[in-house]
Structure formats: structure tokens, C-alpha cells
Amino acid sequence: MSGESRGALDLDKLYAARLHAARARPYLATALFALYTVESRRVPTMAVDRHWRCYVSPAFVDRMPVEELAGVWVHEVSHLLRDHHGRGDRVARERGLHGPGERLRRNIAADCEINDDAFGDGLVRPRDVVDPLSLGLSEGQLMEDYLRQFTLGPRTQHMAWLDCGSGVDGLEREWDLGEDGAHGLSEQERDAVRFRVAQGIRGRPGNASKGWKRWAEEAFHPPQPWRELLGAAVRSAISGSGAGEDYSYGRPSRRSSGLPGIVLPSLRRRPPRVCVVIDTSASVSDAELGSALLEVAAITRAVGGRRDLVTVVACDAAARIAHPLCRAEGITLVGGGGTDLRTGFAKALRAGARPDAIVVLTDGQTPWPSTRPPCRTVVGLFPRQRSWDEDDPDYVPDSPPAWARVVAIG
């Protein structure tokens, strides 16, 4: 080991780089200065744990220019702000992604989410940065999306050194101080930092990249149990018996062998189609409409990212155009009058190919169809303390019909 690597951590250089990062990305300043620095010769470069401690190699600081070190600061704190360790834990449980190889894959995927638009505009790109283009992938996606699109192989051999710490994948490292170690942030303190950063981005959105704007929007709509319930209801509706199934002569039925001269079609599964009916009446707030658009994006992910399989109908007393989904933020939700979702159901069933599932997002203050539609129905119900009808203060709306799966939102 050289004398340089045995030297003390150059805090002046490290903190000068952090100040440079804060000047280049002022909306991240709260998070950058919330990190507690821990000197460690066991960490390869810089790494973070879920308690907002940043472990730093003195040798790494010595050999990195201040300008590049600033980019590393931004990179590491981005892992924590975007909750890559929490999301990594969920992905590992859901998909069974365990072991050192999967840890590396999760780190690479998380880096791709951050690095596609992290640098430039005053922030120098550090050497050996991992980004989507280096793997032949498109930019602007999330860690979970990238994990589906690559495996370890020749393209990732040079990335084997990568280790941004347990703050990325939730797996504790030998250098971690652990939950009971000093200078870690509590869960409430971590949430407060994220909220402050999100506020800064939303307050001056022109200074942030698209990725950070998306993160800030979702930070104000944190995952809650009802989101999981609604997601499970939608997945159940689109994967149930009959959904996405149709008869096809492309592959004859096996029963044809028992009927000489007769060709019987077989039942084949196709990707399910979903129509989302959004209540845009005056009783639904702008915040609820924004939440509805987030649910549209989640529903799109539930059908494998196939936006061509999702349509959106904005409905108050009359149903508007059934929009094929290109991007959720491009949908115009027109309305503002009374509510009659029966027109929304009728529009959904007439819009091109018949949907396999209808998802309704509403406050429930509407008449409902008298007959069950020929597809599964999920109702996301915005909460109300009282009924709303300016002409009838005693108005009590009908409950959603028994044939619909109902999930209370919020």
C-alpha cells in the first residue's frame, strides 16, 4: 500500500467538492449537507448506507479532481433520495433477486436511473460512470425497468468494481456502522430531507432535470397501503379468467383430433386492455386529478408498459374522448360539471376494442350502471366527509355496485 493511500482523509478537498455540488444543484443542498461523512479504507470509492452516512475512501479522494468528486457527491445522495434501498428490497422479494450477482445488477440499474441526466450544467461527469447508453438501453427509465432489460455479461464485466453501498440495495456491508451506529438519520429526519428537496424542485422547476421533476412529483404522493390494494385489484382484474382471452384458429384445439374433418379454435391469451374512467366533475379536486394520472401510469406498468393497451376517458355529466395513452402528463382532463359515470362506462365499452377491465377513479357521487358491464370493474374511491350537491344538501349518493371491486383511496 502506498503512502498516499495510508494518509488521512482530505476533508478540505472533500467538502470543497460538496460545496461545488450544492452550487451546481442547489435544490439538492439540503440532502448533501445532511450526509454524515465516515472515513473508511474498506470502501472502494464512496458509498452510502440507508441511515444517510457516507463512507469515503481517502485514496479515492486523493486521486479524484474536485470537479469530478462533486459529481460523485450528487450521485451518492441521489441513491438515498430516490429510496433505492427500499425499492431494491421490494424488487428482491417480489422477483427473488438475491446473491452478489443480483446485488451488482441492482446497483447498475440504480446508477442507470440516476446518471442518464445527472451531469452537465456545471457538474462534471466523473470517470467510469455507468449509464443506460453504455448498456445499449434507452434513457429516462426507472431502476425496476432497467432490471428487466439486461443481465450480467461481457457488457458489464468492467462494472464489477461497482459498490455504492447498502443505501442502494439494502444489504449491509462490512464497513457499515449499522442501525445503532452514531450519526445516522431517523426515518422521520430522512423523510423531512426528502420533503425539503422536493419542495425546492417544485418551487423552481426550471432548474431541475426531468428525472428530478418526476421524483419530486412522486415524493408528494408517497406509496400508501391503498396504492398497493388498488394495484393488486387491477392486476387481479386483468389476469383473471376470461380477461385477455379469445378464440383463435392460428393453433387448432386439441379436441379437433376427436372430430375428423372439423377444425376447432383454441382459447389463446392476449395482452389485456384496460380503460380508465376518471371523474372530472366539480367535486373532484385538482390534487385528486393529479393522483388519478399517477394511477394511470401505475396501471400502464401493470400491463407490462404497453401504453397502446390503456385508454383514458374523462367524464363528468358527459363522457369525453377516449384517449389512447401516450404519456400520462399529456392527457387533458376536461370537466367541472355534475357527474354521471354511466356515460363513462358506455364510452369505455364503445371505444375501439372492448376492454378486459374498466378502472374508475371517482368520489362516488354519481349514478351507476344498472347492469354489470361485460368485463371486470375496479373502482378507486376518493374519500368524502359529506355528499356534494349544490341543489340538494340532503343528497346521498348510491354506493358502488356489488359487481365492482372497490378500493378506498387515501
RANORHU-V739078 format. One record per residue. N is the residue number from 1. SS is DSSP state (alpha for helix, beta for strand, coil for the rest). D_CENTER is the distance of its C-alpha to the mean C-alpha in Angstrom with 1 decimal. Layout:
BEGIN
n=N ss=SS d_center=D_CENTER
n=N ss=SS d_center=D_CENTER
END
This chain:
BEGIN
n=1 ss=coil d_center=43.6
n=2 ss=coil d_center=44.5
n=3 ss=alpha d_center=45.7
n=4 ss=alpha d_center=42.7
n=5 ss=alpha d_center=40.2
n=6 ss=alpha d_center=42.3
n=7 ss=coil d_center=42.2
n=8 ss=coil d_center=40.4
n=9 ss=coil d_center=37.0
n=10 ss=coil d_center=37.6
n=11 ss=alpha d_center=35.9
n=12 ss=alpha d_center=37.3
n=13 ss=alpha d_center=35.6
n=14 ss=alpha d_center=32.3
n=15 ss=alpha d_center=32.2
n=16 ss=alpha d_center=33.4
n=17 ss=alpha d_center=30.4
n=18 ss=alpha d_center=28.1
n=19 ss=alpha d_center=30.0
n=20 ss=alpha d_center=29.6
n=21 ss=alpha d_center=25.8
n=22 ss=alpha d_center=25.8
n=23 ss=alpha d_center=28.1
n=24 ss=alpha d_center=25.9
n=25 ss=coil d_center=22.7
n=26 ss=alpha d_center=24.1
n=27 ss=alpha d_center=20.9
n=28 ss=alpha d_center=20.1
n=29 ss=alpha d_center=23.6
n=30 ss=alpha d_center=23.0
n=31 ss=alpha d_center=20.6
n=32 ss=alpha d_center=23.0
n=33 ss=alpha d_center=26.0
n=34 ss=alpha d_center=24.4
n=35 ss=coil d_center=24.3
n=36 ss=beta d_center=27.5
n=37 ss=beta d_center=29.2
n=38 ss=beta d_center=30.8
n=39 ss=beta d_center=33.2
n=40 ss=coil d_center=32.9
n=41 ss=coil d_center=34.8
n=42 ss=coil d_center=32.9
n=43 ss=coil d_center=29.5
n=44 ss=coil d_center=29.6
n=45 ss=coil d_center=28.2
n=46 ss=beta d_center=25.9
n=47 ss=beta d_center=23.4
n=48 ss=beta d_center=21.6
n=49 ss=coil d_center=21.3
n=50 ss=coil d_center=19.0
n=51 ss=coil d_center=21.9
n=52 ss=coil d_center=21.6
n=53 ss=beta d_center=24.7
n=54 ss=beta d_center=25.0
n=55 ss=beta d_center=27.5
n=56 ss=beta d_center=29.5
n=57 ss=coil d_center=32.1
n=58 ss=alpha d_center=35.2
n=59 ss=alpha d_center=36.1
n=60 ss=alpha d_center=32.7
n=61 ss=alpha d_center=33.3
n=62 ss=alpha d_center=36.8
n=63 ss=alpha d_center=36.0
n=64 ss=coil d_center=33.1
n=65 ss=coil d_center=33.9
n=66 ss=alpha d_center=32.7
n=67 ss=alpha d_center=30.8
n=68 ss=alpha d_center=28.8
n=69 ss=alpha d_center=28.4
n=70 ss=alpha d_center=26.8
n=71 ss=alpha d_center=24.0
n=72 ss=alpha d_center=23.6
n=73 ss=alpha d_center=23.3
n=74 ss=alpha d_center=20.4
n=75 ss=alpha d_center=18.8
n=76 ss=alpha d_center=19.3
n=77 ss=alpha d_center=18.2
n=78 ss=alpha d_center=14.9
n=79 ss=alpha d_center=14.1
n=80 ss=alpha d_center=14.9
n=81 ss=alpha d_center=13.3
n=82 ss=coil d_center=9.8
n=83 ss=coil d_center=10.8
n=84 ss=alpha d_center=11.0
n=85 ss=alpha d_center=13.8
n=86 ss=alpha d_center=12.2
n=87 ss=alpha d_center=9.2
n=88 ss=alpha d_center=12.1
n=89 ss=alpha d_center=14.3
n=90 ss=alpha d_center=12.2
n=91 ss=alpha d_center=11.9
n=92 ss=alpha d_center=15.6
n=93 ss=alpha d_center=16.6
n=94 ss=alpha d_center=15.0
n=95 ss=alpha d_center=16.2
n=96 ss=coil d_center=19.2
n=97 ss=coil d_center=18.5
n=98 ss=coil d_center=21.3
n=99 ss=coil d_center=24.0
n=100 ss=alpha d_center=24.4
n=101 ss=alpha d_center=23.4
n=102 ss=alpha d_center=20.0
n=103 ss=alpha d_center=19.7
n=104 ss=alpha d_center=20.6
n=105 ss=alpha d_center=18.1
n=106 ss=alpha d_center=15.2
n=107 ss=alpha d_center=16.7
n=108 ss=alpha d_center=17.2
n=109 ss=alpha d_center=13.6
n=110 ss=alpha d_center=12.4
n=111 ss=alpha d_center=15.3
n=112 ss=alpha d_center=14.4
n=113 ss=alpha d_center=11.1
n=114 ss=alpha d_center=13.4
n=115 ss=alpha d_center=16.7
n=116 ss=coil d_center=16.2
n=117 ss=coil d_center=16.9
n=118 ss=coil d_center=18.0
n=119 ss=coil d_center=21.8
n=120 ss=beta d_center=24.6
n=121 ss=coil d_center=25.7
n=122 ss=coil d_center=27.7
n=123 ss=beta d_center=25.7
n=124 ss=coil d_center=27.3
n=125 ss=coil d_center=25.4
n=126 ss=coil d_center=26.4
n=127 ss=coil d_center=28.1
n=128 ss=coil d_center=26.6
n=129 ss=coil d_center=23.0
n=130 ss=coil d_center=20.6
n=131 ss=coil d_center=18.6
n=132 ss=alpha d_center=17.3
n=133 ss=alpha d_center=20.7
n=134 ss=alpha d_center=22.6
n=135 ss=alpha d_center=21.2
n=136 ss=coil d_center=21.7
n=137 ss=coil d_center=18.0
n=138 ss=coil d_center=16.6
n=139 ss=coil d_center=14.8
n=140 ss=coil d_center=11.8
n=141 ss=coil d_center=9.2
n=142 ss=coil d_center=6.8
n=143 ss=alpha d_center=8.8
n=144 ss=alpha d_center=8.0
n=145 ss=alpha d_center=9.3
n=146 ss=alpha d_center=12.1
n=147 ss=alpha d_center=13.3
n=148 ss=coil d_center=14.3
n=149 ss=coil d_center=16.3
n=150 ss=coil d_center=18.7
n=151 ss=coil d_center=21.2
n=152 ss=coil d_center=23.5
n=153 ss=coil d_center=26.6
n=154 ss=alpha d_center=28.8
n=155 ss=alpha d_center=26.1
n=156 ss=alpha d_center=24.6
n=157 ss=alpha d_center=28.0
n=158 ss=alpha d_center=28.3
n=159 ss=alpha d_center=25.0
n=160 ss=coil d_center=26.5
n=161 ss=coil d_center=27.3
n=162 ss=coil d_center=23.7
n=163 ss=coil d_center=22.9
n=164 ss=coil d_center=20.8
n=165 ss=coil d_center=21.5
n=166 ss=alpha d_center=20.1
n=167 ss=alpha d_center=17.7
n=168 ss=alpha d_center=15.6
n=169 ss=alpha d_center=16.2
n=170 ss=coil d_center=18.0
n=171 ss=coil d_center=21.3
n=172 ss=coil d_center=24.1
n=173 ss=coil d_center=26.4
n=174 ss=coil d_center=30.1
n=175 ss=coil d_center=29.9
n=176 ss=coil d_center=27.6
n=177 ss=coil d_center=29.5
n=178 ss=coil d_center=27.5
n=179 ss=coil d_center=26.5
n=180 ss=coil d_center=30.1
n=181 ss=coil d_center=30.7
n=182 ss=coil d_center=31.6
n=183 ss=coil d_center=29.6
n=184 ss=coil d_center=26.2
n=185 ss=coil d_center=24.1
n=186 ss=coil d_center=23.7
n=187 ss=alpha d_center=20.4
n=188 ss=alpha d_center=21.5
n=189 ss=alpha d_center=22.4
n=190 ss=alpha d_center=19.0
n=191 ss=alpha d_center=17.3
n=192 ss=alpha d_center=20.1
n=193 ss=alpha d_center=19.4
n=194 ss=alpha d_center=15.7
n=195 ss=alpha d_center=17.0
n=196 ss=alpha d_center=19.8
n=197 ss=alpha d_center=17.8
n=198 ss=alpha d_center=15.4
n=199 ss=alpha d_center=18.7
n=200 ss=alpha d_center=20.3
n=201 ss=alpha d_center=17.7
n=202 ss=alpha d_center=17.9
n=203 ss=alpha d_center=21.6
n=204 ss=coil d_center=22.2
n=205 ss=alpha d_center=19.4
n=206 ss=alpha d_center=21.9
n=207 ss=alpha d_center=21.8
n=208 ss=coil d_center=18.1
n=209 ss=coil d_center=16.4
n=210 ss=alpha d_center=13.8
n=211 ss=alpha d_center=11.2
n=212 ss=alpha d_center=12.4
n=213 ss=alpha d_center=12.7
n=214 ss=alpha d_center=9.1
n=215 ss=alpha d_center=8.5
n=216 ss=alpha d_center=11.6
n=217 ss=alpha d_center=10.7
n=218 ss=alpha d_center=7.8
n=219 ss=alpha d_center=10.2
n=220 ss=coil d_center=12.7
n=221 ss=coil d_center=10.8
n=222 ss=coil d_center=10.2
n=223 ss=coil d_center=9.5
n=224 ss=coil d_center=13.0
n=225 ss=alpha d_center=15.2
n=226 ss=alpha d_center=15.5
n=227 ss=alpha d_center=11.9
n=228 ss=alpha d_center=12.5
n=229 ss=alpha d_center=15.9
n=230 ss=alpha d_center=14.9
n=231 ss=alpha d_center=12.5
n=232 ss=alpha d_center=15.5
n=233 ss=alpha d_center=17.9
n=234 ss=alpha d_center=16.3
n=235 ss=alpha d_center=16.2
n=236 ss=alpha d_center=19.8
n=237 ss=alpha d_center=20.9
n=238 ss=alpha d_center=20.0
n=239 ss=alpha d_center=21.3
n=240 ss=coil d_center=24.4
n=241 ss=coil d_center=27.9
n=242 ss=coil d_center=28.8
n=243 ss=coil d_center=25.3
n=244 ss=coil d_center=25.1
n=245 ss=beta d_center=28.6
n=246 ss=beta d_center=31.6
n=247 ss=beta d_center=35.0
n=248 ss=beta d_center=35.8
n=249 ss=coil d_center=39.0
n=250 ss=coil d_center=37.3
n=251 ss=coil d_center=37.8
n=252 ss=coil d_center=40.7
n=253 ss=coil d_center=40.7
n=254 ss=alpha d_center=42.4
n=255 ss=alpha d_center=44.7
n=256 ss=alpha d_center=46.3
n=257 ss=alpha d_center=48.4
n=258 ss=alpha d_center=50.3
n=259 ss=coil d_center=51.1
n=260 ss=coil d_center=53.0
n=261 ss=coil d_center=52.8
n=262 ss=coil d_center=49.7
n=263 ss=coil d_center=46.2
n=264 ss=coil d_center=43.5
n=265 ss=coil d_center=39.8
n=266 ss=beta d_center=37.2
n=267 ss=beta d_center=34.0
n=268 ss=beta d_center=31.0
n=269 ss=beta d_center=27.3
n=270 ss=coil d_center=25.3
n=271 ss=coil d_center=21.6
n=272 ss=coil d_center=21.2
n=273 ss=coil d_center=21.0
n=274 ss=beta d_center=19.3
n=275 ss=beta d_center=20.6
n=276 ss=beta d_center=18.8
n=277 ss=beta d_center=21.5
n=278 ss=beta d_center=20.6
n=279 ss=beta d_center=23.4
n=280 ss=coil d_center=24.3
n=281 ss=coil d_center=27.5
n=282 ss=coil d_center=28.8
n=283 ss=coil d_center=27.9
n=284 ss=coil d_center=24.1
n=285 ss=coil d_center=22.9
n=286 ss=alpha d_center=20.9
n=287 ss=alpha d_center=18.3
n=288 ss=alpha d_center=18.1
n=289 ss=alpha d_center=17.9
n=290 ss=alpha d_center=14.9
n=291 ss=alpha d_center=13.2
n=292 ss=alpha d_center=14.4
n=293 ss=alpha d_center=12.8
n=294 ss=alpha d_center=9.3
n=295 ss=alpha d_center=10.6
n=296 ss=alpha d_center=11.8
n=297 ss=alpha d_center=8.6
n=298 ss=alpha d_center=7.6
n=299 ss=alpha d_center=11.3
n=300 ss=alpha d_center=11.2
n=301 ss=alpha d_center=9.0
n=302 ss=alpha d_center=11.6
n=303 ss=coil d_center=14.3
n=304 ss=coil d_center=13.3
n=305 ss=coil d_center=12.0
n=306 ss=coil d_center=15.5
n=307 ss=alpha d_center=15.5
n=308 ss=alpha d_center=19.2
n=309 ss=alpha d_center=19.1
n=310 ss=beta d_center=17.5
n=311 ss=beta d_center=19.8
n=312 ss=beta d_center=19.7
n=313 ss=beta d_center=22.9
n=314 ss=beta d_center=23.4
n=315 ss=beta d_center=26.2
n=316 ss=coil d_center=28.6
n=317 ss=coil d_center=32.2
n=318 ss=coil d_center=31.8
n=319 ss=beta d_center=29.1
n=320 ss=beta d_center=28.0
n=321 ss=beta d_center=27.1
n=322 ss=beta d_center=24.8
n=323 ss=beta d_center=22.2
n=324 ss=beta d_center=21.0
n=325 ss=coil d_center=17.3
n=326 ss=coil d_center=16.9
n=327 ss=coil d_center=14.1
n=328 ss=alpha d_center=13.1
n=329 ss=alpha d_center=14.5
n=330 ss=alpha d_center=17.7
n=331 ss=coil d_center=18.6
n=332 ss=coil d_center=21.6
n=333 ss=coil d_center=21.9
n=334 ss=coil d_center=25.7
n=335 ss=coil d_center=27.6
n=336 ss=coil d_center=29.2
n=337 ss=coil d_center=32.1
n=338 ss=coil d_center=32.6
n=339 ss=coil d_center=30.6
n=340 ss=coil d_center=31.6
n=341 ss=alpha d_center=28.8
n=342 ss=alpha d_center=31.5
n=343 ss=alpha d_center=31.4
n=344 ss=alpha d_center=27.7
n=345 ss=alpha d_center=28.2
n=346 ss=alpha d_center=31.2
n=347 ss=alpha d_center=29.3
n=348 ss=alpha d_center=26.4
n=349 ss=alpha d_center=29.1
n=350 ss=alpha d_center=30.9
n=351 ss=coil d_center=28.1
n=352 ss=coil d_center=28.8
n=353 ss=coil d_center=28.1
n=354 ss=coil d_center=28.0
n=355 ss=coil d_center=24.5
n=356 ss=coil d_center=24.1
n=357 ss=beta d_center=22.1
n=358 ss=beta d_center=22.1
n=359 ss=beta d_center=19.4
n=360 ss=beta d_center=20.9
n=361 ss=beta d_center=19.4
n=362 ss=beta d_center=22.4
n=363 ss=coil d_center=24.5
n=364 ss=coil d_center=27.0
n=365 ss=coil d_center=29.9
n=366 ss=coil d_center=31.0
n=367 ss=coil d_center=33.3
n=368 ss=coil d_center=31.9
n=369 ss=coil d_center=33.2
n=370 ss=coil d_center=36.3
n=371 ss=coil d_center=35.6
n=372 ss=coil d_center=32.6
n=373 ss=coil d_center=30.8
n=374 ss=coil d_center=31.1
n=375 ss=coil d_center=27.5
n=376 ss=beta d_center=25.2
n=377 ss=beta d_center=23.9
n=378 ss=beta d_center=21.1
n=379 ss=beta d_center=21.5
n=380 ss=beta d_center=19.0
n=381 ss=beta d_center=21.6
n=382 ss=beta d_center=21.2
n=383 ss=coil d_center=23.7
n=384 ss=coil d_center=27.1
n=385 ss=coil d_center=29.9
n=386 ss=coil d_center=32.5
n=387 ss=coil d_center=33.1
n=388 ss=coil d_center=33.1
n=389 ss=coil d_center=36.0
n=390 ss=coil d_center=38.1
n=391 ss=coil d_center=41.1
n=392 ss=coil d_center=41.0
n=393 ss=coil d_center=40.1
n=394 ss=coil d_center=40.8
n=395 ss=coil d_center=38.4
n=396 ss=coil d_center=36.5
n=397 ss=coil d_center=33.8
n=398 ss=coil d_center=33.9
n=399 ss=coil d_center=31.4
n=400 ss=coil d_center=29.0
n=401 ss=coil d_center=30.9
n=402 ss=coil d_center=31.2
n=403 ss=coil d_center=29.9
n=404 ss=coil d_center=26.4
n=405 ss=beta d_center=23.8
n=406 ss=beta d_center=23.0
n=407 ss=beta d_center=20.2
n=408 ss=beta d_center=20.8
n=409 ss=beta d_center=17.9
n=410 ss=coil d_center=18.0
END
